[in-house]
Amino acid sequence: MNQTKQPTQGSNTTQNEPRQKYGKQKTNKGKSLDSMSKIKKRIRDVSRTLKKGARTAKIRVESERRIRALEYELGEKTIDAQEQKNATAYHQVKHIERKKAERKLAQATSALEAASEEDKEEAEKLVEERKIDLLYTKHFPKSLPYVSIISKSDEKKQNTTREEVREKIRESIKNGEDFTDMQKFYRDKCRAWLEKSKKIPAAKPVDVDEEAPVDDKMDEDEDSDAEKDSKKDDFFE
């Protein structure tokens, strides 16, 4: 008589359940680092081809443009990783401050509705300031470490950043923008700082009009040479 195997005491798994896969799951940070490693490897590969001497001037120009494009992409991935790091580090504090800003806006709105004609102007200004505070918690630049809108600091740099961001939000509202330009402004500032501190190469995006097509055969030969050089280096590492 066949007996059904019972799970051992304290076990939540059954016989038909798949076994749990051990090991750390790949996070977004891991994927970003992996992507940056691949870009760096590609830059090294193309650079080796250039050092060996390109077969034609067209291949040399195209390789130089390719390196520029890869260096710019490396910078973008680095900034992406910084933004992801900030999002993780400040998620909780931003959530708490957003809830507080919502409550304060609701209180200011109620006060405006109950205000007399004499006090109405001041009440309207307070509502506008509370709206700015709420937008601050929602659209603070992703590339910057978050600066609290509630807990004021004596540090001059933080106070300057806070007021600058608030002013950028006002400008965005005035211009009818959706804060995309503001995010790009601070992302560009982040790139400039990373370039100045030598953390990423100083590179600009390659314009589409600059692209010079290379014969498929020549392009394949170039990639093949770069791959061979890479394998040689990997052998000795």
C-alpha positions in Angstrom: 0.0 0.0 0.0 1.4 3.3 -1.1 1.7 5.9 1.7 1.6 9.6 1.0 4.8 11.3 2.2 3.9 13.9 4.8 5.9 17.1 5.1 8.1 17.2 8.2 7.0 19.3 11.2 7.8 23.0 10.8 8.0 22.8 7.1 5.6 24.9 4.9 6.5 23.1 1.7 4.8 20.2 0.0 6.2 17.5 -2.2 5.0 19.1 -5.4 6.3 22.6 -4.6 9.5 23.7 -6.4 12.5 24.1 -4.3 13.6 27.6 -3.4 16.5 28.9 -5.4 19.2 30.1 -3.1 21.5 33.0 -3.7 20.9 36.8 -3.9 18.5 38.1 -6.4 19.8 40.6 -8.8 18.8 44.2 -7.8 18.4 47.2 -10.0 21.7 48.4 -8.7 23.3 45.1 -9.7 21.9 45.4 -13.2 23.1 49.0 -13.5 26.6 48.0 -12.4 26.6 45.1 -14.8 25.5 47.4 -17.6 28.3 49.9 -16.7 30.9 47.1 -16.7 29.8 46.1 -20.2 30.1 49.6 -21.5 33.6 50.0 -20.0 34.6 46.8 -21.6 33.3 48.0 -25.0 35.2 51.2 -24.6 38.4 49.3 -24.0 37.7 47.0 -27.0 37.2 49.9 -29.4 40.2 51.8 -28.0 42.4 48.8 -28.6 41.3 48.7 -32.2 42.2 52.4 -32.6 45.6 51.9 -31.0 46.4 49.0 -33.4 45.6 51.4 -36.3 42.3 51.5 -38.2 42.3 50.1 -41.7 40.7 53.2 -43.2 40.1 56.8 -42.1 36.3 56.1 -42.1 36.7 53.3 -39.6 38.9 55.5 -37.4 36.4 58.4 -37.4 33.5 56.0 -36.7 35.5 54.3 -33.9 36.2 57.7 -32.3 32.5 58.6 -32.4 31.6 55.2 -31.0 33.9 55.8 -28.0 32.3 59.2 -27.5 28.9 57.7 -27.6 29.8 54.9 -25.2 31.5 57.4 -22.7 28.4 59.5 -22.7 26.2 56.5 -22.1 28.5 55.5 -19.3 27.9 58.9 -17.7 24.1 58.4 -18.1 24.2 55.0 -16.4 26.3 56.4 -13.6 23.7 59.2 -13.0 20.9 56.6 -13.2 22.6 54.6 -10.5 23.0 57.7 -8.3 19.3 58.5 -8.7 18.3 55.0 -7.8 20.5 55.2 -4.7 18.9 58.4 -3.6 15.4 57.0 -4.3 16.1 54.1 -2.0 17.8 56.1 0.7 15.2 58.9 1.0 12.0 57.0 0.1 10.8 56.8 3.7 11.6 60.4 4.7 10.0 61.8 1.5 6.9 59.7 2.1 6.5 61.1 5.7 7.1 64.7 4.6 4.7 64.4 1.7 1.9 63.3 4.2 2.7 66.2 6.5 2.7 68.6 3.6 -0.7 67.3 2.5 -2.1 67.9 6.0 -0.7 71.4 6.2 -2.1 72.2 2.8 -5.5 71.0 3.9 -5.3 73.1 7.0 -4.3 76.2 5.1 -7.1 75.7 2.6 -9.6 75.4 5.4 -8.2 78.5 7.0 -8.6 80.4 3.7 -12.2 79.3 3.4 -12.9 80.7 6.9 -10.8 83.8 6.5 -12.3 87.3 6.5 -11.7 89.7 3.7 -9.0 91.4 5.8 -7.1 88.2 6.3 -7.8 86.6 2.9 -4.7 87.8 1.1 -2.3 86.4 3.7 -4.3 83.1 3.8 -4.0 82.8 0.0 -0.2 83.3 0.2 0.0 80.6 2.8 -2.0 78.2 0.6 0.4 78.8 -2.3 3.4 78.2 0.0 1.9 74.9 1.2 1.4 73.9 -2.4 5.0 74.5 -3.2 6.0 72.5 -0.1 3.9 69.5 -1.4 5.4 69.7 -4.9 8.8 69.9 -3.3 8.4 66.5 -1.7 7.0 65.0 -4.9 9.4 66.5 -7.5 12.7 67.1 -5.6 15.6 66.5 -8.0 16.3 62.8 -8.2 20.0 63.3 -8.7 20.4 65.2 -5.4 20.5 63.9 -1.8 17.1 64.9 -0.4 17.0 68.1 1.7 14.1 68.2 4.2 11.4 70.8 3.7 10.3 70.5 7.3 13.4 70.0 9.5 15.4 73.2 8.8 19.1 73.0 9.1 21.7 75.6 9.9 23.9 74.3 7.1 24.2 77.0 4.4 24.5 74.5 1.6 21.3 72.7 2.5 19.4 76.0 2.9 20.6 77.2 -0.5 19.6 74.0 -2.2 16.1 74.1 -0.5 15.4 77.6 -1.7 16.9 77.0 -5.1 14.6 74.0 -5.7 11.6 75.9 -4.4 12.3 78.7 -6.8 12.7 76.2 -9.7 9.3 74.7 -8.8 7.8 78.2 -9.0 9.4 78.8 -12.4 8.0 75.5 -13.7 4.5 76.3 -12.5 4.7 79.8 -14.0 5.9 78.4 -17.4 3.3 75.6 -17.3 6.0 72.9 -17.3 5.7 69.4 -15.8 9.1 69.6 -13.9 10.9 67.5 -16.6 13.1 70.5 -17.5 13.9 71.0 -13.8 14.9 67.4 -13.4 17.1 67.7 -16.5 18.7 70.9 -15.1 19.9 69.1 -12.0 20.8 66.0 -13.9 23.1 68.1 -16.1 24.6 69.7 -12.9 25.2 66.2 -11.6 27.0 65.2 -14.8 29.2 68.4 -14.7 30.2 67.6 -11.1 31.0 63.9 -11.9 33.1 65.0 -14.9 34.9 67.6 -12.8 35.7 65.1 -10.1 36.9 62.6 -12.8 34.3 60.0 -11.9 33.0 59.8 -15.5 34.6 60.9 -18.8 33.8 64.3 -20.1 31.7 63.4 -23.1 28.9 64.9 -25.2 26.2 62.9 -27.0 27.0 62.2 -30.7 24.5 63.9 -33.0 22.6 61.8 -35.4 23.8 64.0 -38.3 27.4 63.2 -37.3 26.9 59.4 -37.9 29.0 58.2 -40.8 28.0 54.7 -42.0 30.7 52.1 -42.2 30.7 49.2 -44.6 29.2 46.1 -42.9 32.3 44.0 -43.7 34.7 46.6 -42.3 32.5 47.0 -39.2 32.5 43.2 -38.7 36.3 43.0 -39.1 36.7 45.8 -36.5 34.4 44.1 -34.0 36.2 40.8 -34.6 39.6 42.4 -34.0 38.3 44.0 -30.8 36.9 40.7 -29.6 40.1 38.8 -30.3 42.1 41.4 -28.3 39.6 41.2 -25.4 40.0 37.4 -25.3 43.8 37.7 -25.2 43.5 40.1 -22.2 41.0 37.8 -20.5 43.4 34.9 -20.8 46.2 36.7 -19.0 43.9 38.2 -16.3 
